[in-house]
């Protein structure tokens, strides 16, 4: 997906169980904090997004099967970042 330059980029992931670890954005793993419990999470991926170019985002988890309910990439302007 091509992305126009913005101030902040956040990947939001929702799953059916809490065992997903994070995402890989253009070859760089971005994981949520250890010990976090929950079926959804947000990760700041701004430093790894290639603005104006193709980007690859992969959800990562453990060895078992996972059901991902939703994945979204959200953009925020300056001073509006969550």
QUILINCOR-V755110 format. One record per helix or strand of 2 or more residues. SS is the DSSP state (helix for helix, strand for strand). FROM is the first residue (numbers start at 1). LEN is the number of residues. If there is no record, write none. Layout:
ss & from & len
SS & FROM & LEN
SS & FROM & LEN
This chain:
ss & from & len
strand & 8 & 8
strand & 20 & 6
strand & 28 & 4
strand & 40 & 5
helix & 46 & 3
strand & 57 & 5
strand & 68 & 9
